[in-house]
Amino acid sequence: MRSKTFCGLLLAGAALFTPFNLAAQEAQADASVLALGEVPRGQLGDIAMPQAYRLDTYFDPSSDSFRGHTEIDVMLARPTSFLDLHGRGLAVTRAVASVDGRDYVGAWTDTDPTGVARLVFSEELPAGKATLLFDYSGGIATNPAGLFRAQVGGQWYGWSQFESTDARAAFPSFDQPGFKTPFTVTIRTRPGEVAVSNAPEVSNTLEDGWQVHRFAPTLPLPTYLVAMMAGPFAVVEGMVPPTPQRPEPLPLRIVSEQTNKDKLAFALENSKPIVALLEDYFGQAFPYPKLDQITSPLMPGAMENAGADLYNDAIIVLDENAPVGQKGLFGMVVSHELAHQWFGDLVTPVWWDDIWLNESFANWMGFTIGGAWRPDLGIADGALEEGFQAMDTDELLAGRPIHEPIPTNDRIDAAFDGITYGKGGHVVSMIAAFMGPEKFRDGVRRYMAAHRYGNATSTDFFAAMAEAAGDPRITQAMQSFTDQQGVPLVTVSGSDGRYTVSQRRYAPIGVTASDTRWGVPVCMRQGEDRKCALLADQSASFELGGSGVLMPNAGGTGYYRFDLPAAEWDRLIAIADSLEGPEAIALADSLDASFRAGHASPEQVLALALQLTKNPDSNAAGIAFSGLGAMRRSGVMDADAQEAYRAWVGQLAQADYARLGLDPRLSAYAGVDPEVVQQRERVVGNLMLARDPAVVGLLAGAARDFLAGDAEALDPAFMGEAFEALIDTGGLEAAKALADRALASDDPLFRPTALRAITGSGDETIARWVLDGFDDERLRPSERVSTKLGIVATSETRELGYDWLVANLEELMSGSSGIFLARRVPSVAGGFCSVDKADDLAERFRPVLAGTPGALSLERTIERVRNCAALKSARGAELSAALKGL
């Protein structure tokens, strides 16, 4: 559990209360409370059904604690002397059930560290309507879990992050997604500050020295979507113009720290067309009366609170001079979170086992709608790239299906991983492509209409899809991908338009996978002839009438890998420079997988990388070295081969560099085609990998000029590489100076970019300083952890970082960062490549991570390290020889 300090203050004007479980009676009381019945470790029982909440919270982010009063209207199914509900780390000083004007005093006892509590009454409550009333206090966290806070620009700001189970750290509740009720929220802040919640603010008064912000009742929401923000925020306001689905303008605000006030106009204007695109897709108006987009420097991603989305600063705080990649991130993430306003908020899962559907669909929508918002940024292809990246996790034996039972609270957070987002989004994309976009959209609309402002399950969604498609096989095909783990491998044989396709589960060298079968929507293309068929049996025939080279994953939409005879691989590799991005990504993934399974040759892997660097599509060229790069970083190739690889990458980049050039100054390429901009950024990155002296010198000089005060000297697009070059030429002193400048700044792009350059430098002297001496008081708690973990994740300093991680593991895991930290800690060690290290990970980490969301992440890490060792043993020498022979 999170360590907290409580303020001990109660509601203004309220009497002081003594906690019910007195110290002398605590042990006996706990035993008697537990004896009343089994404590629910997952879903609560059916005795109490919440009907409405009224929350009143004193939220001062300059303090490390808060206090509050909550009232919950409930319907009791039958008489009872106790209720199980949720609360974590709350000092409850008053608990009362009011029934028909009579108060029943209750005693609160924490019964499970995940935040389950039992409320015991001295008399039995009758069945029917009741109101539960609580006074309590709790701690404000310094990481994004529950109510949390940060100091930015000398001022304190506070936010909420309640998904998945952190609402219980902010107020007593029935904290599970199946309970949707209205919430009437009051937030009391320091005088003059801004407060934000889900519904519009209806009054703002000064009372007893507190600014009291009262909000209208919300539409029905689960607890995890409630929002509570407080601080001296900067606010810009506008309206989303009316659309065919919404006759009235929609109030829109961007809410951020004062340090960001001059960079909020881009988000304000560009959120508007994204809302309109989503309304058009869903065929209905935005489902809430207003939309606030809020930022926090501590939020690692984003959260879809109804009507009050929360984002990391760098996603929202940008302007027209922002890098292409940052604009693309804005479009994708904002589209994702706003899609949730319908799919997840308007319609919410009954339980966490179906949260995959929310996230998978929103992930696909993020790339799809983001691509429609700005087609020139190449956002849409990212959905498939993320899906292929997820295959590297899904190929492991240690894993889970997208959809799986979640019987206990401690397993909820494990559902938020690359399988849910990457694989799930790719599977949605595959089904949409197989059904056709219009039928798929019709199925989505049918599902939304049937469960508006309510709850639904995966079964409901599958049924809507099958009905829209007019094909019940769609349900079976989708469930075969959602209900079992693993990556299908589609092996193709034959020629001249007549082929046989067969399926089995993909497995790398040294791994024996289970016998698994899917309903695989296989789409293949030969020339212009493209056909799709559902491969439900182990094998089937497949005919194409076109001519030319066979592409076994047409459009790259299929969530499967393919394998080919050597001659067919060579033919496909030869045209890789002309493939569109999604097909090129699919080809690169499948050939890399074939090599790691012991089939494709090193020469074929190198030939594909060469051809992809010639592809004009930046997404295609951008993955040219993805597989080889991973094998370099993990050490599959020997040291001499790694140097040969760096030199080869730099040599291939030189031709493009001669054509594109580099001017690192701000806005030097304003107005240039984003495709060309991204090509240049890729080439510069490859030349930095090769430590090209001209590029290193140019970027290091730009970084020095920028840090000396010339704000025009360095475009944010090249900031990471420029700081890398600065450290490469200046060593530890340059790193210390850069760190000092970073911590003196709250700029949401500069600060984290500088810190990443320092921790990822690969310099052992700098790494030792970060691990042992970089303890500046200006570091935020999350940065104290991320800087250390960055050392572990960098190949050249991995061993140093690992020693620190082992020594500090228990302390790291004794705190809490909600759904974020526990999985990251073991995953940063996934770059090792030896059986001994896998054994050491198992011995040292398993006892500490058992029963946490990091347990599955650890098992995956151990398996990755073992698999890498097997690959190095089987193929490392031949790959190294091929590289050194270039």
Stockholm file with secondary structure:
# STOCKHOLM 1.0

chainA/1-886         MRSKTFCGLLLAGAALFTPFNLAAQEAQADASVLALGEVPRGQLGDIAMPQAYRLDTYFDPSSDSFRGHTEIDVMLARPTSFLDLHGRGLAVTRAVASVDGRDYVGAWTDTDPTGVARLVFSEELPAGKATLLFDYSGGIATNPAGLFRAQVGGQWYGWSQFESTDARAAFPSFDQPGFKTPFTVTIRTRPGEVAVSNAPEVSNTLEDGWQVHRFAPTLPLPTYLVAMMAGPFAVVEGMVPPTPQRPEPLPLRIVSEQTNKDKLAFALENSKPIVALLEDYFGQAFPYPKLDQITSPLMPGAMENAGADLYNDAIIVLDENAPVGQKGLFGMVVSHELAHQWFGDLVTPVWWDDIWLNESFANWMGFTIGGAWRPDLGIADGALEEGFQAMDTDELLAGRPIHEPIPTNDRIDAAFDGITYGKGGHVVSMIAAFMGPEKFRDGVRRYMAAHRYGNATSTDFFAAMAEAAGDPRITQAMQSFTDQQGVPLVTVSGSDGRYTVSQRRYAPIGVTASDTRWGVPVCMRQGEDRKCALLADQSASFELGGSGVLMPNAGGTGYYRFDLPAAEWDRLIAIADSLEGPEAIALADSLDASFRAGHASPEQVLALALQLTKNPDSNAAGIAFSGLGAMRRSGVMDADAQEAYRAWVGQLAQADYARLGLDPRLSAYAGVDPEVVQQRERVVGNLMLARDPAVVGLLAGAARDFLAGDAEALDPAFMGEAFEALIDTGGLEAAKALADRALASDDPLFRPTALRAITGSGDETIARWVLDGFDDERLRPSERVSTKLGIVATSETRELGYDWLVANLEELMSGSSGIFLARRVPSVAGGFCSVDKADDLAERFRPVLAGTPGALSLERTIERVRNCAALKSARGAELSAALKGL
#=GR chainA/1-886 SS CCCCCCCCCCSTTCCCCCCSSCGGGHHHHHHHHHTTSCCCSSSCCSSEEEEEEEEEEECCTTSSEEEEEEEEEEEESSCEEEEEEECSSCEEEEEEEEETTEEEEEEEEEEETTTEEEEEEEEEECSEEEEEEEEEEEECBSSSSEEEEEEETTEEEEEEECTTTTGGGTSCBCCSTTCCBCEEEEEEESTTCEEECSSCEEEEEEETTEEEEEECCCSSBCGGGCCCEEESCEEEEEEECCBTTBSSCEEEEEEECGGGGGGCHHHHHHHHHHHHHHHHHHTSCCSSSCEEEEEESSCSSEECCTTEEEEEHHHHCCCTTSCHHHHHHHHHHHHHHHHHHHBTTTEEESSGGGHHHHHHHHHHHHHHHHHHHCGGGTCTTHHHHHHHHHHHHHTSSSCCCSSCCCCSGGGSGGGSSHIIIIIHHHHHHHHHHHHCHHHHHHHHHHHHHHTTTEEECHHHHHHHHHHHHTCTHHHHHHHHHHSSCSCEEEEEEEETTEEEEEEEECCCTTCCCCCCCCCEEEEEEETTEEEEEEECSSEEEEECCCCSCEESSGGGCCSCEEECCHHHHHHHHHTGGGSCHHHHHHHHHHHHHHHHTTCSCHHHHHHHHHHHHTCSSHHHHHTTTHHHHHHHHHTSSCHHHHHHHHHHHHHHHHHHHHHHCCCCSTTTTTTSCHHHHHHHHHHHHHHHHTTCHHHHHHHHHHHHHHHTTCTTSCCGGGHHHHHHHHHHHHHHHHHHHHHHHHHTCCCTTHHHHHHHHHHTSCCHHHHHHHHHTCCCTTSCHHHHHHHHHHHHHSGGGHHHHHHHHHHHHHHHHHSCCTTSHHHHHHHTTTTCCCHHHHHHHHHHHHHHHTTSTHHHHHHHHHHHHHHHHHHHHHHHHHHHHHHHTC
#=GC SS_cons         CCCCCCCCCCSTTCCCCCCSSCGGGHHHHHHHHHTTSCCCSSSCCSSEEEEEEEEEEECCTTSSEEEEEEEEEEEESSCEEEEEEECSSCEEEEEEEEETTEEEEEEEEEEETTTEEEEEEEEEECSEEEEEEEEEEEECBSSSSEEEEEEETTEEEEEEECTTTTGGGTSCBCCSTTCCBCEEEEEEESTTCEEECSSCEEEEEEETTEEEEEECCCSSBCGGGCCCEEESCEEEEEEECCBTTBSSCEEEEEEECGGGGGGCHHHHHHHHHHHHHHHHHHTSCCSSSCEEEEEESSCSSEECCTTEEEEEHHHHCCCTTSCHHHHHHHHHHHHHHHHHHHBTTTEEESSGGGHHHHHHHHHHHHHHHHHHHCGGGTCTTHHHHHHHHHHHHHTSSSCCCSSCCCCSGGGSGGGSSHIIIIIHHHHHHHHHHHHCHHHHHHHHHHHHHHTTTEEECHHHHHHHHHHHHTCTHHHHHHHHHHSSCSCEEEEEEEETTEEEEEEEECCCTTCCCCCCCCCEEEEEEETTEEEEEEECSSEEEEECCCCSCEESSGGGCCSCEEECCHHHHHHHHHTGGGSCHHHHHHHHHHHHHHHHTTCSCHHHHHHHHHHHHTCSSHHHHHTTTHHHHHHHHHTSSCHHHHHHHHHHHHHHHHHHHHHHCCCCSTTTTTTSCHHHHHHHHHHHHHHHHTTCHHHHHHHHHHHHHHHTTCTTSCCGGGHHHHHHHHHHHHHHHHHHHHHHHHHTCCCTTHHHHHHHHHHTSCCHHHHHHHHHTCCCTTSCHHHHHHHHHHHHHSGGGHHHHHHHHHHHHHHHHHSCCTTSHHHHHHHTTTTCCCHHHHHHHHHHHHHHHTTSTHHHHHHHHHHHHHHHHHHHHHHHHHHHHHHHTC
//
